[in-house]
Amino acid sequence: MSSVVVVYELDQLAAEPAVRRVHAAPAAPGSTSVRGPRTMCGRDTFAMETADRQPSDRPGTPWYDPAHAALVCPDCDAAMADA
């Protein structure tokens, strides 16, 4: 699998921007840490924030931060499971 970058869709209307949804995005060509233009579910990554934690190569390890498990995009999660 090519490199994947975890990105956060933020709730900009909150007093302080908070994570609204966690997405996975393919890395930009030639990079392992810069997000590509679209998430696995097809959303534009322009306004998203790149997460500090990136997916592990270890089998059985979630691609997202377990603290954000309730916020994971189901479409990105399905795409990551198929990858």
Sequence and secondary structure as in RCSB ss.txt:
>XXXX:A:sequence
MSSVVVVYELDQLAAEPAVRRVHAAPAAPGSTSVRGPRTMCGRDTFAMETADRQPSDRPGTPWYDPAHAALVCPD
CDAAMADA
>XXXX:A:secstr
   EEEEEEEETTSSS EEEEEEEEEB TT SSSB SB TTS B TT EE SS   SSTT  SS GGGGGGB HH
HHHHHHH 
